[in-house]
């Protein structure tokens, strides 16, 4: 089941590229959303068959490079299953949003289908080298998405994205090799390395391996000071590319903390967790403050991703504090971190698609170029307002559930850091309210650059069909999160048990 889920999009991409050149454009456009819909059906079937609290399930093992201790080992648990579902939902939304794409449609759809394979493959990987392969291939696929279908400075932004994240992946590979060499017998299998705990009692060695892993994952997350590639990549990427980059690819970094760094290096993680807490708080405040200074709507949303990822880093760092801290609070912080990954993917994915609508109408993201748009496009205004309020953590949305868990779980072990991080919510509220006031209210104002139509049509059917389900998911998780938390909580407790060894 998992192998079919992971590799079916790439198989379809190859078939798409093999279709005759005279294949109608309408047929080419429908292949991607049809495949994405089937993928969502498969992940729903996996979720329906998943036993809550049953640990790893749907495991598959096969020999791959046995002489190097590398195998094809995949499976799902409460950490990976929500991210698989998020990935399939977002790719379907982006496929529907892109139904009117006209530029090299065949290559565009094939590239996104391949990118979906890399994302799904990473979240089910239980072997470090398999994880690394999918991690690196996602970088390559996103590079071509940005460079091939982005805006004016897309190639430069794509190159910066590639160089930063590829350098981070090399640091990650060094950490993986360090774990491999420490294990006896040598292996890259995550389950076996977790059982061995090969770096127990080897503080200097473990610190170096942890440093390599944290640098590699922090670049992908991204956290301060490794975040500078993110705003230009988002600003220049096409709307669907930005939605996948923020909604899925950034989660590869935070997921790596939970899947690899915490359980495989428990002693080192506990020893240096305060450093992660500080990095998380700095990312929260820096991301919010810099977002507040932006005049470009899409760039502002990009910096809010640095802010929201900072909450996750704060939570995973605070969860490592064992002295005078209840296990329940620490588990709450970890559960909140996974919930935040899902919530951020839905809400920020919707925001980037709405930013794409703004650019498609006015050919600029500059907020000062717009005004009074709500009078011409009430549906666009309403959905943008809902997405903004969801992003700032208003009760009734998934962001509130996630951030409440993170703050409640982190306050006991790290009270000062948590108090400072709460300021990020106030800053986020200010920047979104300012953006809504500037774009949607006041006298009517539209861009008047040459070639720009003096009109702002409301959301079209395919745009609404892409954005509404994402926001509906954020509302559903905000009101009835129990079905998600029942999956995440047992896995969070398991991670804590491994960290406490």
C-alpha positions as CSV (number, residue, x, y, z in Angstrom):
1,X,0.0,0.0,0.0
2,X,2.7,2.5,1.0
3,X,4.9,1.7,-2.0
4,X,1.9,2.3,-4.3
5,X,1.1,5.5,-2.5
6,X,4.6,6.8,-2.9
7,X,5.6,5.8,-6.4
8,X,2.2,6.0,-8.3
9,X,2.6,9.8,-9.0
10,X,6.0,9.3,-10.6
11,X,4.7,6.4,-12.7
12,X,1.9,8.7,-13.9
13,X,4.4,11.4,-14.6
14,X,6.4,9.1,-16.8
15,X,3.3,8.1,-18.7
16,X,2.3,11.8,-19.0
17,X,5.7,12.5,-20.6
18,X,5.3,9.6,-23.0
19,X,1.9,10.7,-24.3
20,X,1.9,11.8,-28.0
21,X,2.7,15.5,-28.7
22,X,-0.8,15.9,-30.2
23,X,-2.5,15.0,-26.9
24,X,-5.2,17.6,-26.2
25,X,-4.3,20.3,-23.6
26,X,-7.5,19.6,-21.7
27,X,-6.5,15.9,-21.2
28,X,-3.0,16.9,-20.0
29,X,-4.4,19.3,-17.5
30,X,-6.7,16.6,-16.0
31,X,-4.1,14.0,-15.4
32,X,-2.5,15.7,-12.4
33,X,-5.7,16.4,-10.4
34,X,-7.1,12.9,-11.2
35,X,-3.9,11.3,-9.9
36,X,-3.9,13.6,-6.9
37,X,-7.5,12.6,-6.1
38,X,-6.5,8.9,-6.3
39,X,-3.6,9.5,-4.0
40,X,-5.9,11.2,-1.5
41,X,-8.2,8.2,-1.6
42,X,-5.2,5.9,-0.9
43,X,-4.1,7.9,2.1
44,X,-7.7,7.9,3.4
45,X,-7.7,4.1,3.1
46,X,-4.4,4.0,5.0
47,X,-5.8,6.2,7.7
48,X,-9.0,4.1,7.9
49,X,-6.9,0.9,8.4
50,X,-4.5,2.5,10.9
51,X,-4.8,1.3,14.5
52,X,-4.5,4.2,16.9
53,X,-1.7,3.6,19.4
54,X,-0.5,0.6,17.4
55,X,3.0,2.0,16.7
56,X,4.6,1.5,13.2
57,X,2.2,0.0,10.7
58,X,2.1,-0.9,7.0
59,X,5.9,-1.7,7.3
60,X,7.7,-2.9,4.2
61,X,11.3,-4.1,4.2
62,X,13.4,-5.0,1.2
63,X,17.1,-5.4,0.5
64,X,18.6,-2.5,-1.4
65,X,22.3,-2.0,-0.7
66,X,22.9,-4.6,1.9
67,X,26.7,-4.3,1.9
68,X,26.4,-0.7,3.1
69,X,23.7,-1.4,5.6
70,X,21.1,0.4,3.4
71,X,17.6,-1.0,2.9
72,X,14.2,-0.1,1.6
73,X,12.3,0.3,4.8
74,X,9.1,2.2,5.0
75,X,6.2,2.5,7.5
76,X,3.8,4.9,9.1
77,X,3.0,5.9,12.7
78,X,1.3,8.8,14.4
79,X,4.0,11.3,13.4
80,X,4.1,10.5,9.7
81,X,0.4,9.7,8.9
82,X,-0.9,13.2,9.5
83,X,1.9,14.6,7.2
84,X,1.0,12.0,4.5
85,X,-2.6,13.2,4.6
86,X,-1.5,16.9,4.5
87,X,0.7,16.2,1.5
88,X,-2.0,14.6,-0.5
89,X,-4.6,17.3,0.4
90,X,-2.2,20.1,-0.6
91,X,-1.1,18.5,-3.9
92,X,-4.8,18.0,-4.9
93,X,-5.5,21.6,-4.0
94,X,-2.6,22.8,-6.1
95,X,-3.6,20.5,-9.0
96,X,-7.1,22.0,-9.0
97,X,-5.7,25.6,-8.7
98,X,-3.4,24.9,-11.7
99,X,-6.2,23.8,-14.1
100,X,-5.8,27.0,-16.2
101,X,-2.0,26.8,-16.4
102,X,-0.9,27.4,-20.0
103,X,2.9,27.3,-19.8
104,X,4.4,23.8,-20.7
105,X,1.5,22.0,-19.0
106,X,2.9,18.5,-19.5
107,X,6.3,19.2,-17.9
108,X,4.6,21.3,-15.1
109,X,2.2,18.5,-14.1
110,X,4.9,15.8,-14.4
111,X,7.3,17.8,-12.2
112,X,4.7,18.2,-9.5
113,X,3.8,14.5,-9.6
114,X,7.4,13.6,-9.1
115,X,7.7,16.2,-6.3
116,X,4.7,14.5,-4.6
117,X,6.6,11.2,-4.7
118,X,9.6,12.7,-3.0
119,X,7.5,14.2,-0.2
120,X,5.5,11.1,0.5
121,X,8.6,9.0,0.3
122,X,10.4,11.1,2.9
123,X,7.6,10.9,5.4
124,X,7.4,7.0,5.3
125,X,11.2,6.4,5.2
126,X,12.6,4.3,8.1
127,X,16.1,4.2,6.6
128,X,18.4,7.2,6.8
129,X,19.8,6.9,3.2
130,X,16.3,6.5,1.9
131,X,15.3,9.6,3.8
132,X,18.3,11.5,2.4
133,X,17.5,10.4,-1.2
134,X,13.9,11.7,-1.0
135,X,15.2,14.9,0.8
136,X,17.6,15.7,-2.0
137,X,15.3,14.9,-4.8
138,X,12.7,17.2,-3.4
139,X,15.3,20.0,-3.6
140,X,15.9,19.2,-7.3
141,X,12.2,19.1,-8.2
142,X,11.4,22.4,-6.4
143,X,14.4,24.1,-8.1
144,X,13.0,23.4,-11.5
145,X,9.5,24.5,-10.4
146,X,10.8,27.9,-9.3
147,X,13.2,28.4,-12.2
148,X,10.8,27.2,-14.9
149,X,7.5,28.7,-13.8
150,X,8.5,31.5,-11.4
151,X,8.4,35.3,-11.9
152,X,11.0,37.8,-13.0
153,X,14.0,36.8,-10.8
154,X,13.0,33.2,-10.5
155,X,16.3,31.7,-11.7
156,X,18.4,33.6,-9.2
157,X,15.9,32.7,-6.4
158,X,15.9,29.1,-7.5
159,X,19.7,28.9,-7.5
160,X,19.8,30.5,-4.0
161,X,17.2,28.0,-2.8
162,X,19.2,25.1,-4.2
163,X,22.6,26.1,-2.9
164,X,21.3,26.7,0.6
165,X,19.2,23.6,1.0
166,X,21.7,21.3,-0.8
167,X,24.5,22.5,1.5
168,X,22.2,21.7,4.4
169,X,21.5,18.2,3.0
170,X,25.3,17.6,2.9
171,X,25.5,18.4,6.6
172,X,22.6,16.0,7.2
173,X,24.4,13.3,5.3
174,X,27.5,13.8,7.5
175,X,25.4,13.3,10.5
176,X,23.8,10.1,9.1
177,X,27.3,8.7,8.3
178,X,28.3,9.5,11.9
179,X,25.4,7.5,13.2
180,X,26.2,4.6,10.8
181,X,29.8,4.4,11.9
182,X,28.9,4.4,15.6
183,X,26.4,1.5,15.2
184,X,27.5,-2.1,15.6
185,X,26.7,-3.7,13.3
186,X,26.8,-0.7,10.9
187,X,23.4,0.2,9.7
188,X,21.3,3.2,8.4
189,X,18.0,1.6,9.6
190,X,16.3,4.1,11.9
191,X,14.5,1.5,13.9
192,X,17.7,-0.5,14.5
193,X,19.6,2.7,15.4
194,X,16.9,3.7,17.8
195,X,17.2,0.3,19.5
196,X,21.0,0.5,19.7
197,X,21.3,4.1,20.8
198,X,24.9,3.9,19.5
199,X,26.1,7.3,20.8
200,X,25.0,6.8,24.5
201,X,27.8,7.9,26.7
202,X,29.9,9.4,23.9
203,X,29.2,13.1,24.5
204,X,31.7,14.7,22.1
205,X,30.9,12.4,19.2
206,X,27.2,12.8,19.8
207,X,27.5,16.6,20.0
208,X,29.2,16.7,16.5
209,X,26.6,14.4,15.0
210,X,23.7,16.4,16.5
211,X,25.3,19.6,15.2
212,X,25.3,18.2,11.7
213,X,21.7,17.0,11.9
214,X,20.5,20.3,13.4
215,X,22.2,22.4,10.8
216,X,20.8,20.3,7.9
217,X,17.3,20.2,9.3
218,X,17.4,23.9,10.4
219,X,18.2,25.0,6.8
220,X,15.2,23.1,5.5
221,X,12.8,24.3,8.3
222,X,14.1,27.1,8.1
223,X,15.1,28.7,11.4
224,X,17.1,31.9,12.0
225,X,19.9,32.3,10.8
226,X,19.4,29.8,8.0
227,X,16.2,31.3,6.7
228,X,17.4,33.9,4.1
229,X,16.8,31.6,1.1
230,X,13.0,31.4,1.9
231,X,11.6,34.9,1.1
232,X,13.1,35.2,-2.4
233,X,12.1,31.5,-3.2
234,X,8.5,32.2,-2.2
235,X,8.3,35.6,-3.8
236,X,9.5,34.3,-7.2
237,X,7.9,30.9,-7.2
238,X,4.5,30.2,-8.8
239,X,1.6,30.1,-6.4
240,X,1.3,26.3,-6.4
241,X,5.1,26.0,-5.9
242,X,4.9,28.4,-2.9
243,X,2.0,26.4,-1.4
244,X,3.9,23.1,-1.6
245,X,7.2,24.7,-0.5
246,X,5.6,26.2,2.7
247,X,3.0,23.5,3.3
248,X,5.1,20.4,2.8
249,X,8.8,20.9,2.2
250,X,9.4,23.0,5.3
251,X,7.9,20.2,7.3
252,X,10.7,17.9,6.2
253,X,13.0,19.8,8.6
254,X,10.7,19.8,11.6
255,X,9.7,16.2,11.0
256,X,13.4,15.2,10.9
257,X,13.8,16.6,14.5
258,X,11.1,14.2,15.7
259,X,11.9,11.2,13.6
260,X,15.7,11.3,13.7
261,X,17.4,13.8,16.0
262,X,15.4,13.2,19.2
263,X,15.1,9.4,19.3
264,X,18.5,8.6,17.9
265,X,20.5,11.1,20.0
266,X,18.5,11.4,23.3
267,X,21.4,12.4,25.6
268,X,22.8,15.0,23.3
269,X,19.3,16.3,22.6
270,X,18.6,16.8,26.3
271,X,22.0,18.4,26.8
272,X,21.6,21.0,24.1
273,X,17.8,21.4,24.1
274,X,18.0,24.9,25.5
275,X,19.9,26.0,22.4
276,X,17.0,24.8,20.3
277,X,14.6,26.7,22.6
278,X,16.5,29.9,22.0
279,X,16.6,29.4,18.3
280,X,12.9,28.8,18.3
281,X,12.1,32.0,20.2
282,X,14.4,34.1,18.0
283,X,12.8,32.6,14.9
284,X,9.3,33.4,16.2
285,X,10.1,37.0,17.0
286,X,12.4,37.7,14.1
287,X,10.0,36.2,11.6
288,X,7.0,38.2,12.9
289,X,8.9,41.5,13.1
290,X,10.4,41.2,9.7
291,X,7.0,40.2,8.3
292,X,5.6,43.3,9.9
293,X,8.0,45.4,7.9
294,X,7.1,44.0,4.5
295,X,5.2,45.9,1.8
296,X,5.0,42.8,-0.4
297,X,2.1,40.5,0.5
298,X,3.7,37.2,-0.5
299,X,7.0,38.1,1.1
300,X,5.1,38.9,4.3
301,X,3.4,35.5,4.3
302,X,6.8,33.9,3.7
303,X,8.3,35.5,6.8
304,X,5.3,34.3,8.8
305,X,6.4,30.8,8.0
306,X,9.7,31.5,9.8
307,X,7.6,32.6,12.7
308,X,5.3,29.6,12.8
309,X,8.2,27.1,12.3
310,X,9.8,28.8,15.3
311,X,6.9,27.6,17.5
312,X,7.6,24.0,16.5
313,X,11.4,24.3,17.3
314,X,10.4,25.8,20.7
315,X,8.2,22.9,21.4
316,X,10.7,20.1,20.5
317,X,13.3,21.9,22.6
318,X,11.1,22.4,25.6
319,X,9.9,18.8,25.5
320,X,13.5,17.6,26.3
321,X,13.5,19.3,29.7
322,X,12.9,16.4,32.2
323,X,13.6,18.0,35.6
324,X,10.5,19.1,37.6
325,X,8.4,18.8,34.4
326,X,5.4,16.5,34.0
327,X,5.5,14.0,31.2
328,X,2.0,15.1,30.2
329,X,3.1,18.7,29.6
330,X,6.1,17.6,27.5
331,X,3.9,15.2,25.5
332,X,1.5,18.1,24.9
333,X,4.3,20.2,23.5
334,X,5.3,17.5,21.1
335,X,1.7,16.8,20.1
336,X,1.3,20.5,19.5
337,X,4.3,20.6,17.2
338,X,2.9,18.0,14.9
339,X,-0.5,19.6,15.0
340,X,1.2,22.9,14.0
341,X,2.8,21.3,11.0
342,X,-0.6,20.2,9.7
343,X,-2.3,23.5,10.6
344,X,0.5,25.6,9.0
345,X,0.4,23.5,5.9
346,X,-3.4,24.0,5.4
347,X,-3.5,27.7,6.3
348,X,-0.3,29.0,4.7
349,X,-1.0,26.8,1.6
350,X,-4.3,28.7,1.2
351,X,-2.6,32.1,1.8
352,X,-0.1,31.4,-1.0
353,X,-2.8,30.4,-3.4
354,X,-4.7,33.6,-2.6
355,X,-1.5,35.5,-3.1
356,X,-1.3,33.9,-6.5
357,X,-4.8,35.1,-7.3
358,X,-3.8,38.7,-6.3
359,X,-0.8,38.5,-8.6
360,X,-2.8,37.0,-11.5
361,X,-5.2,39.9,-11.3
362,X,-2.7,42.8,-10.7
363,X,0.7,41.5,-11.6
364,X,2.2,42.7,-8.4
365,X,2.3,41.6,-4.7
366,X,2.8,45.2,-3.5
367,X,0.0,45.9,-1.0
368,X,0.1,49.6,-1.6
369,X,-1.0,49.0,-5.2
370,X,-4.4,47.8,-4.0
371,X,-7.3,49.2,-2.1
372,X,-11.0,48.5,-1.7
373,X,-10.7,45.1,-3.4
374,X,-13.5,43.7,-1.2
375,X,-16.0,45.8,-3.2
376,X,-15.1,44.1,-6.5
377,X,-14.2,40.6,-5.2
378,X,-16.2,39.8,-2.0
379,X,-15.4,36.0,-2.1
380,X,-11.7,36.7,-2.5
381,X,-11.9,39.2,0.4
382,X,-13.8,36.8,2.6
383,X,-11.5,33.8,2.1
384,X,-8.4,36.0,2.5
385,X,-9.8,37.3,5.8
386,X,-10.6,33.8,7.0
387,X,-7.1,32.6,6.1
388,X,-5.5,35.6,7.9
389,X,-7.5,35.1,11.1
390,X,-6.7,31.4,11.0
391,X,-3.0,32.1,10.6
392,X,-2.9,34.5,13.6
393,X,-4.3,31.7,15.8
394,X,-7.9,32.8,16.3
395,X,-10.0,30.3,18.3
396,X,-12.1,28.0,16.1
397,X,-9.2,27.3,13.8
398,X,-6.5,24.7,13.8
399,X,-3.7,27.2,14.6
400,X,-5.3,28.0,17.9
401,X,-5.3,24.3,18.9
402,X,-1.7,23.8,17.9
403,X,-0.3,27.0,19.5
404,X,-2.3,26.4,22.7
405,X,-0.8,22.9,23.0
406,X,2.7,24.3,22.3
407,X,2.4,27.1,24.9
408,X,0.7,24.9,27.5
409,X,3.3,22.2,27.1
410,X,6.3,24.6,27.0
411,X,5.4,27.0,29.8
412,X,6.4,24.7,32.6
413,X,9.9,23.7,31.4
414,X,10.7,27.0,29.7
415,X,8.5,29.8,31.1
416,X,10.5,32.8,29.9
417,X,11.0,31.5,26.4
418,X,7.3,30.7,26.1
419,X,6.3,34.1,27.4
420,X,8.5,35.8,24.8
421,X,7.1,33.5,22.0
422,X,3.5,34.5,22.9
423,X,4.4,38.0,21.6
424,X,4.7,36.5,18.2
425,X,0.9,36.1,18.2
426,X,0.4,39.8,18.8
427,X,2.8,40.7,16.0
428,X,1.2,38.3,13.6
429,X,-2.2,39.8,14.4
430,X,-0.9,43.3,13.7
431,X,0.7,42.4,10.3
432,X,-2.3,40.5,9.0
433,X,-4.8,43.2,10.1
434,X,-2.7,45.8,8.4
435,X,-2.5,43.8,5.2
436,X,-6.3,43.2,5.2
437,X,-7.0,46.9,5.8
438,X,-4.6,48.0,3.0
439,X,-5.7,45.6,0.3
440,X,-9.4,45.0,1.0
441,X,-10.8,48.3,2.4
442,X,-10.8,52.0,1.7
443,X,-11.1,53.7,-1.7
444,X,-10.8,51.5,-4.7
445,X,-7.2,51.3,-6.0
446,X,-5.8,48.8,-8.5
447,X,-2.4,48.5,-10.2
448,X,-2.1,50.8,-13.2
449,X,1.1,49.4,-14.7
450,X,1.2,49.1,-18.6
451,X,-0.7,45.9,-19.7
452,X,-2.5,45.5,-16.4
453,X,-6.3,45.4,-16.7
454,X,-8.1,47.9,-14.5
455,X,-10.4,45.2,-13.0
456,X,-10.3,42.6,-10.3
457,X,-12.5,39.6,-11.1
458,X,-13.6,37.6,-8.1
459,X,-12.4,34.0,-7.5
460,X,-13.1,31.6,-10.3
461,X,-14.5,28.2,-9.7
462,X,-11.2,26.3,-9.8
463,X,-9.6,28.8,-7.5
464,X,-12.4,28.5,-4.9
465,X,-12.3,24.7,-5.3
466,X,-8.6,24.8,-4.3
467,X,-8.7,27.3,-1.4
468,X,-12.1,26.5,0.3
469,X,-11.2,22.9,1.3
470,X,-7.9,24.0,2.9
471,X,-9.7,26.5,5.0
472,X,-12.5,24.1,5.8
473,X,-9.9,21.6,7.0
474,X,-8.4,24.3,9.3
475,X,-11.9,25.0,10.7
476,X,-12.6,21.2,11.1
477,X,-9.4,20.7,13.1
478,X,-10.1,23.8,15.1
479,X,-13.5,22.6,16.2
480,X,-13.1,18.8,16.3
481,X,-9.3,18.0,16.5
482,X,-9.8,14.7,18.4
483,X,-9.5,12.4,15.4
484,X,-6.1,13.9,14.6
485,X,-4.9,14.1,18.2
486,X,-5.8,10.4,18.8
487,X,-3.2,9.5,16.1
488,X,-0.5,11.9,17.2
489,X,-0.5,11.6,21.0
490,X,0.7,7.9,21.3
491,X,3.5,8.6,18.9
492,X,4.5,11.7,20.9
493,X,4.6,9.7,24.1
494,X,6.8,7.1,22.4
495,X,9.3,9.8,21.3
496,X,9.5,11.1,24.9
497,X,10.2,7.6,26.2
498,X,13.1,7.4,23.8
499,X,14.4,10.9,24.7
500,X,14.3,9.9,28.4
501,X,16.5,6.9,28.0
